[in-house]
Amino acid sequence: MRLLHQSVLLGVGRAHLAYSARLGNHVQPKIVRAGLATAIAGQGVAPPASPSHSAQQHFVASESDANHQQRNRQILRKAVAASAPRQDWSRDEISAIYHQPLMELAYQAANIHRRFHNPAEVQLCTLMNIKTGGCTEDCSYCAQSTRYQKGTGVEAKRVETVESVLQAARVAKENGSTRFCMGAAWRDMRGRKNSLTNIKDMVSGVRAMGMEVCVTLGMIDEAQARELKAAGLTAYNHNLDTSREFYPSVISTRTYDERLKTLSHVRDAGINVCSGGIVGLGETAKDRVGLLHTAATLPSHPESFPVNALVPIKGTPLGDRTPIEFPSMLRTIATARIVMPATIIRIAAGRKTMSEEQQALCFMAGANAIFTGEKMLTTDCNGWDEDAAMFGRWGLLPMQSFQKSEVVDAQEDVVAARA
């Protein structure tokens, strides 16, 4: 009987210790301590140790994780209740949004998308390479760099004629595109007066067709930006590419601040800024957050934010990279929509590899522009007929040039989000 009594007390004591550890309460009642001591003495065994330091740490860590998750949810709730864009984001806030559970992130991005945009409208853009190859930059992803020409086989060509560009724009318009974009493989526009004159004629010619017109020509100065504005330019594309921290791993011939300076010249000239980035360069989630933070804290948000998935091109330093997984693309698009609610979010390079269902998820989570047509610079592009069929299946409509439809009951949505 004595042994049975001791065994019961020992079991009760150990059970209490386990229960106390779960509650974070390591103070044992006197009666249990006394009975346990008696039982232990009778059995000649060492007393069990108090709940370990690691158990206490686990409890504290769990409590800390719960507080962290609650804080992140509060940040997301505040963000999706926005009635206007803001430029005072911290990296921690954007990181909290980016790392939300993906389904919740996409759902909340869809909510705010509907507050600022007509969810059925998608802008159709066509991009033409008006000057191929011969670029002196060393962008690790680009086939048009002279440094990688031997491996890529992309040879330098002269600038396209004004008439050939205008004819391509007419074809794009006939197929439903409302923005015509022109890209030239140059570092900058210094010493290119004749080319700039021709490009201004291209801009004014496309604008006369009733289309929006965008160019990407490398770095430009204040005077060149003003000339392009006078010609009727709608938008100027100059991507940030990635975070400031990761940027030197991708490009060494142009600094991050030089990119920001060009964006400043464009903005000051009254031209819409088109600036986004590339995912899949080898960057981390932290770098994608950094890219979004830079764009979302500019003096005014970009009018459009292209999200490119790296298309690995053989012969370039990144030619053997494994394409990024879709969830990272979707997460970037959804976060961009939340932190830049009024911006047009464009699915750019890499859309060719997405299934139709993946594209639909992107549209639902806030993407509202695509590149469509025959080519995207040196990579393949989804065709007009293919996109028209997809739009019909999903109930999407082309966004008209120079306008977006009015969003109805926006204020009611804000009130609902804040409730």
C-alpha positions as CSV (number, residue, x, y, z in Angstrom):
1,M,0.0,0.0,0.0
2,R,2.8,2.4,0.8
3,L,4.4,1.8,-2.5
4,L,1.1,2.3,-4.3
5,H,0.6,5.6,-2.4
6,Q,4.1,6.7,-3.4
7,S,3.5,5.8,-7.0
8,V,0.3,7.7,-7.2
9,L,1.9,10.8,-5.6
10,L,4.8,10.5,-8.1
11,G,2.4,10.3,-11.0
12,V,0.3,13.2,-9.8
13,G,3.4,15.3,-9.3
14,R,4.7,14.6,-12.8
15,A,1.3,15.2,-14.4
16,H,1.1,18.5,-12.5
17,L,4.5,19.5,-13.8
18,A,3.5,18.7,-17.4
19,Y,0.2,20.7,-17.0
20,S,2.0,23.6,-15.3
21,A,4.6,23.7,-18.1
22,R,1.8,24.0,-20.7
23,L,0.3,26.9,-18.7
24,G,3.7,28.5,-18.1
25,N,3.1,28.0,-14.3
26,H,6.1,26.4,-12.6
27,V,5.0,26.9,-9.0
28,Q,4.0,23.6,-7.4
29,P,1.5,23.5,-4.5
30,K,3.1,22.5,-1.2
31,I,1.1,19.3,-0.8
32,V,2.3,18.0,-4.1
33,R,5.9,19.0,-3.4
34,A,5.7,17.3,0.0
35,G,4.1,14.1,-1.3
36,L,6.5,14.0,-4.3
37,A,9.5,14.4,-2.0
38,T,8.2,11.6,0.2
39,A,7.6,9.3,-2.7
40,I,11.0,10.1,-4.2
41,A,12.8,9.5,-1.0
42,G,11.0,6.1,-0.6
43,Q,12.1,5.0,-4.1
44,G,15.6,6.4,-3.9
45,V,15.3,8.3,-7.1
46,A,16.4,11.8,-8.0
47,P,13.7,14.5,-8.1
48,P,12.5,15.4,-11.6
49,A,14.0,18.7,-12.9
50,S,11.8,21.8,-13.0
51,P,10.4,22.6,-16.4
52,S,13.3,23.3,-18.7
53,H,14.5,26.6,-19.8
54,S,13.7,25.5,-23.4
55,A,10.1,24.9,-22.5
56,Q,9.8,28.4,-21.1
57,Q,11.5,29.8,-24.2
58,H,9.0,27.8,-26.4
59,F,6.1,29.4,-24.5
60,V,7.5,32.9,-24.8
61,A,8.2,32.3,-28.5
62,S,4.7,31.1,-29.1
63,E,3.3,34.1,-27.4
64,S,5.6,36.4,-29.4
65,D,4.5,34.7,-32.7
66,A,0.9,35.2,-31.8
67,N,1.5,38.9,-31.1
68,H,3.5,39.2,-34.4
69,Q,0.7,37.6,-36.4
70,Q,-1.9,39.9,-34.7
71,R,0.2,42.9,-35.6
72,N,0.5,41.8,-39.2
73,R,-3.2,41.3,-39.5
74,Q,-3.8,44.8,-38.1
75,I,-1.4,46.2,-40.7
76,L,-3.3,44.4,-43.5
77,R,-6.6,45.6,-42.2
78,K,-5.4,49.2,-42.2
79,A,-4.0,48.9,-45.7
80,V,-7.1,47.4,-47.3
81,A,-9.3,50.1,-45.7
82,A,-7.4,52.8,-47.7
83,S,-9.5,55.4,-49.6
84,A,-6.4,57.0,-51.2
85,P,-2.8,56.1,-52.0
86,R,-0.1,56.8,-49.4
87,Q,3.7,57.2,-49.8
88,D,4.8,56.7,-46.1
89,W,5.1,52.9,-46.1
90,S,7.7,51.3,-44.0
91,R,9.5,48.1,-45.1
92,D,8.2,46.3,-42.1
93,E,4.6,47.2,-43.1
94,I,5.1,46.0,-46.7
95,S,6.8,42.8,-45.4
96,A,3.9,42.1,-43.1
97,I,1.5,42.4,-46.1
98,Y,3.7,40.4,-48.4
99,H,4.0,37.5,-46.0
100,Q,0.3,37.1,-45.3
101,P,-1.2,33.7,-46.1
102,L,-1.4,33.7,-49.9
103,M,-5.2,33.1,-50.2
104,E,-5.9,35.9,-47.7
105,L,-3.5,38.2,-49.4
106,A,-5.0,37.6,-52.8
107,Y,-8.5,38.0,-51.4
108,Q,-7.7,41.4,-49.7
109,A,-5.9,42.6,-52.8
110,A,-9.0,41.8,-54.9
111,N,-11.1,43.8,-52.4
112,I,-9.0,46.9,-52.7
113,H,-8.7,46.4,-56.5
114,R,-12.4,46.7,-56.8
115,R,-12.4,49.9,-54.8
116,F,-10.0,51.7,-57.1
117,H,-10.6,50.0,-60.5
118,N,-13.2,48.3,-62.6
119,P,-12.2,44.6,-62.1
120,A,-13.4,43.6,-65.6
121,E,-11.1,46.1,-67.4
122,V,-7.6,45.1,-68.5
123,Q,-5.3,47.4,-70.4
124,L,-3.9,45.9,-73.7
125,C,-0.4,47.1,-74.5
126,T,1.8,46.2,-77.4
127,L,5.6,46.5,-77.2
128,M,7.8,47.0,-80.2
129,N,11.6,46.8,-80.3
130,I,12.5,49.9,-82.4
131,K,16.3,49.4,-81.9
132,T,17.6,45.9,-81.3
133,G,20.9,44.9,-79.7
134,G,24.2,46.8,-79.3
135,C,23.6,48.0,-75.8
136,T,26.7,48.7,-73.7
137,E,25.1,47.8,-70.4
138,D,25.7,44.5,-68.6
139,C,22.2,43.7,-67.3
140,S,22.6,40.0,-66.5
141,Y,19.1,39.1,-67.8
142,C,19.2,40.9,-71.2
143,A,20.0,39.4,-74.6
144,Q,20.6,42.8,-76.1
145,S,23.9,43.5,-74.4
146,T,27.0,43.5,-76.6
147,R,28.8,41.7,-73.8
148,Y,26.7,38.5,-74.3
149,Q,26.2,38.8,-78.1
150,K,28.4,35.8,-78.9
151,G,26.3,33.6,-76.7
152,T,22.8,35.0,-77.5
153,G,23.3,35.6,-81.2
154,V,21.4,38.9,-81.0
155,E,23.0,41.4,-83.4
156,A,22.8,45.1,-83.3
157,K,20.4,46.7,-85.7
158,R,19.7,50.2,-86.8
159,V,16.7,52.2,-85.5
160,E,13.4,51.3,-87.2
161,T,12.0,53.9,-89.6
162,V,9.2,56.1,-88.5
163,E,6.8,54.6,-91.0
164,S,7.5,51.0,-90.1
165,V,6.8,51.9,-86.4
166,L,3.6,53.7,-87.3
167,Q,2.4,50.7,-89.4
168,A,3.1,48.4,-86.4
169,A,1.0,50.7,-84.2
170,R,-1.9,50.6,-86.7
171,V,-1.8,46.8,-86.6
172,A,-1.8,46.8,-82.8
173,K,-4.7,49.2,-82.7
174,E,-6.7,47.1,-85.2
175,N,-6.2,44.1,-82.9
176,G,-7.5,46.0,-79.8
177,S,-4.3,47.4,-78.1
178,T,-4.8,50.8,-76.6
179,R,-1.2,51.5,-75.5
180,F,1.7,51.2,-77.9
181,C,5.2,50.9,-76.3
182,M,8.5,51.3,-78.0
183,G,11.8,50.1,-76.6
184,A,15.4,50.9,-77.7
185,A,18.5,49.1,-76.5
186,W,20.5,52.1,-75.4
187,R,22.2,53.1,-72.2
188,D,21.1,56.7,-72.6
189,M,20.2,59.3,-75.2
190,R,23.4,61.4,-75.1
191,G,24.6,62.2,-78.7
192,R,21.4,60.8,-80.3
193,K,19.7,64.0,-81.5
194,N,18.7,62.5,-84.9
195,S,17.3,59.4,-83.2
196,L,15.4,61.5,-80.7
197,T,13.9,63.5,-83.5
198,N,12.7,60.4,-85.2
199,I,11.3,59.0,-81.9
200,K,9.4,62.2,-81.3
201,D,7.8,61.8,-84.8
202,M,6.9,58.2,-83.8
203,V,5.3,59.4,-80.6
204,S,3.3,62.1,-82.2
205,G,2.2,59.7,-85.0
206,V,1.0,57.1,-82.5
207,R,-0.7,59.6,-80.4
208,A,-2.6,60.9,-83.5
209,M,-4.1,57.5,-83.8
210,G,-5.8,57.9,-80.5
211,M,-3.5,55.5,-78.7
212,E,-1.5,56.0,-75.5
213,V,2.2,55.9,-76.2
214,C,5.1,54.8,-74.0
215,V,8.8,54.6,-74.7
216,T,11.8,53.1,-72.9
217,L,15.1,54.6,-74.1
218,G,17.5,54.2,-71.1
219,M,18.5,57.2,-69.1
220,I,17.2,60.6,-70.2
221,D,17.9,64.1,-68.9
222,E,15.4,66.9,-68.1
223,A,15.5,68.5,-71.5
224,Q,15.0,65.2,-73.3
225,A,12.0,64.4,-71.0
226,R,10.5,67.8,-71.9
227,E,10.9,67.2,-75.6
228,L,9.2,63.8,-75.3
229,K,6.4,65.4,-73.3
230,A,5.9,68.1,-76.0
231,A,5.7,65.4,-78.6
232,G,2.7,63.8,-76.8
233,L,4.3,61.0,-74.8
234,T,2.0,59.4,-72.3
235,A,4.4,57.3,-70.2
236,Y,8.1,56.6,-69.9
237,N,9.2,53.1,-68.8
238,H,12.4,52.8,-66.6
239,N,12.3,49.8,-64.4
240,L,13.9,49.6,-60.9
241,D,14.4,45.9,-61.5
242,T,14.9,44.8,-57.9
243,S,15.8,46.1,-54.5
244,R,18.6,48.6,-54.0
245,E,20.6,45.9,-52.0
246,F,20.4,43.2,-54.6
247,Y,20.7,45.5,-57.6
248,P,24.6,45.4,-57.9
249,S,24.3,41.6,-58.3
250,V,22.4,42.1,-61.5
251,I,23.8,45.3,-63.1
252,S,27.1,47.2,-62.6
253,T,27.1,49.7,-65.4
254,R,24.2,51.8,-64.1
255,T,23.5,52.7,-60.5
256,Y,20.2,52.5,-58.7
257,D,20.3,56.3,-58.1
258,E,20.8,56.9,-61.8
259,R,17.5,55.0,-62.3
260,L,15.8,57.1,-59.7
261,K,17.1,60.2,-61.3
262,T,15.6,59.3,-64.7
263,L,12.3,58.7,-63.0
264,S,12.6,62.2,-61.4
265,H,13.2,63.8,-64.8
266,V,10.2,62.0,-66.2
267,R,7.9,62.9,-63.3
268,D,9.0,66.6,-63.4
269,A,8.2,66.8,-67.1
270,G,4.7,65.7,-66.4
271,I,5.0,62.3,-68.1
272,N,3.5,59.3,-66.4
273,V,6.1,57.0,-64.8
274,C,6.0,53.3,-65.7
275,S,8.4,51.5,-63.4
276,G,8.4,48.0,-62.0
277,G,10.7,45.1,-61.6
278,I,11.8,41.5,-62.4
279,V,11.2,38.5,-60.1
280,G,13.3,35.4,-60.5
281,L,16.7,37.0,-60.7
282,G,18.0,35.1,-57.7
283,E,16.6,37.6,-55.2
284,T,14.9,36.8,-51.9
285,A,11.5,37.7,-50.7
286,K,13.2,40.5,-48.8
287,D,14.4,42.0,-52.1
288,R,10.9,41.8,-53.6
289,V,9.7,43.7,-50.5
290,G,12.5,46.2,-51.0
291,L,11.5,46.8,-54.7
292,L,7.9,47.4,-53.7
293,H,9.0,49.7,-50.9
294,T,11.0,51.9,-53.3
295,A,8.2,52.1,-55.8
296,A,5.5,52.8,-53.1
297,T,7.5,55.5,-51.4
298,L,8.3,57.6,-54.5
299,P,7.0,61.2,-54.4
300,S,4.0,59.8,-56.4
301,H,3.2,56.2,-57.2
302,P,4.1,55.0,-60.7
303,E,1.1,55.3,-63.1
304,S,1.9,51.7,-64.0
305,F,4.0,49.0,-62.3
306,P,5.1,46.1,-64.6
307,V,5.8,42.8,-62.9
308,N,8.2,40.7,-65.0
309,A,9.0,37.1,-64.4
310,L,12.6,36.4,-65.6
311,V,12.6,34.6,-69.0
312,P,16.0,32.9,-68.9
313,I,17.8,33.5,-72.2
314,K,20.7,31.2,-73.1
315,G,24.0,33.1,-73.4
316,T,23.2,35.6,-70.7
317,P,24.6,35.2,-67.1
318,L,21.1,34.3,-65.9
319,G,20.3,32.0,-68.9
320,D,20.3,28.8,-66.8
321,R,18.2,30.1,-63.9
322,T,15.1,28.0,-63.0
323,P,12.0,30.1,-63.6
324,I,10.4,31.5,-60.5
325,E,7.4,29.6,-59.0
326,F,4.0,31.2,-59.6
327,P,3.1,31.8,-56.0
328,S,5.9,34.4,-55.7
329,M,4.6,36.1,-58.8
330,L,1.1,36.2,-57.4
331,R,2.3,37.4,-54.0
332,T,4.2,40.3,-55.6
333,I,1.3,41.4,-57.7
334,A,-1.2,41.2,-54.8
335,T,1.2,43.2,-52.5
336,A,1.8,45.8,-55.2
337,R,-2.0,46.2,-55.6
338,I,-2.5,46.8,-51.8
339,V,0.4,49.2,-51.4
340,M,-0.2,51.1,-54.7
341,P,-4.0,50.8,-54.9
342,A,-4.5,53.3,-57.8
343,T,-1.6,52.1,-60.0
344,I,-2.0,49.9,-63.0
345,I,-0.3,46.6,-62.3
346,R,0.9,45.0,-65.5
347,I,1.8,41.3,-66.1
348,A,4.8,41.7,-68.3
349,A,7.5,39.2,-69.3
350,G,6.9,35.6,-68.4
351,R,3.1,35.6,-69.0
352,K,3.7,33.2,-71.8
353,T,4.6,30.4,-69.3
354,M,1.5,31.0,-67.2
355,S,-1.7,28.9,-67.5
356,E,-4.9,30.7,-68.2
357,E,-6.0,29.9,-64.7
358,Q,-2.9,31.5,-63.2
359,Q,-3.4,34.6,-65.3
360,A,-7.0,34.8,-64.0
361,L,-5.8,34.6,-60.4
362,C,-3.4,37.5,-61.1
363,F,-6.3,39.6,-62.6
364,M,-8.5,38.8,-59.6
365,A,-5.6,39.8,-57.2
366,G,-5.2,43.2,-58.9
367,A,-3.3,42.9,-62.2
368,N,-5.1,45.0,-64.8
369,A,-2.7,45.3,-67.8
370,I,-0.9,42.9,-70.1
371,F,1.5,43.0,-73.1
372,T,-0.1,41.4,-76.1
373,G,1.0,40.9,-79.7
374,E,3.7,39.2,-81.7
375,K,6.8,39.8,-79.6
376,M,8.1,41.4,-76.3
377,L,11.5,42.8,-77.3
378,T,13.4,39.5,-77.8
379,T,11.0,37.1,-76.2
380,D,7.7,35.5,-77.2
381,C,4.4,37.1,-76.3
382,N,0.8,35.9,-76.0
383,G,-1.0,36.8,-79.2
384,W,-4.0,39.0,-79.7
385,D,-6.4,36.2,-80.7
386,E,-5.3,34.1,-77.8
387,D,-5.9,37.0,-75.4
388,A,-9.2,37.9,-77.0
389,A,-10.4,34.3,-76.4
390,M,-9.3,34.4,-72.8
391,F,-11.0,37.7,-72.2
392,G,-14.2,36.2,-73.5
393,R,-14.0,33.2,-71.3
394,W,-13.4,35.2,-68.1
395,G,-15.6,38.2,-68.8
396,L,-12.8,40.7,-69.2
397,L,-12.9,43.9,-71.3
398,P,-10.1,46.0,-72.9
399,M,-9.5,49.2,-71.0
400,Q,-10.0,52.2,-73.3
401,S,-7.2,54.7,-74.1
402,F,-6.8,57.6,-71.7
403,Q,-9.6,56.5,-69.4
404,K,-10.7,54.0,-66.8
405,S,-14.3,53.3,-66.0
406,E,-15.7,55.0,-62.9
407,V,-15.8,52.8,-59.8
408,V,-19.2,52.7,-58.2
409,D,-19.9,52.7,-54.5
410,A,-16.2,53.1,-53.6
411,Q,-17.0,54.9,-50.3
412,E,-19.4,52.2,-49.3
413,D,-16.6,49.6,-49.9
414,V,-14.2,51.7,-47.6
415,V,-16.8,51.7,-44.8
416,A,-17.3,48.0,-45.1
417,A,-13.5,47.3,-45.0
418,R,-13.1,49.4,-41.9
419,A,-16.0,47.7,-40.1
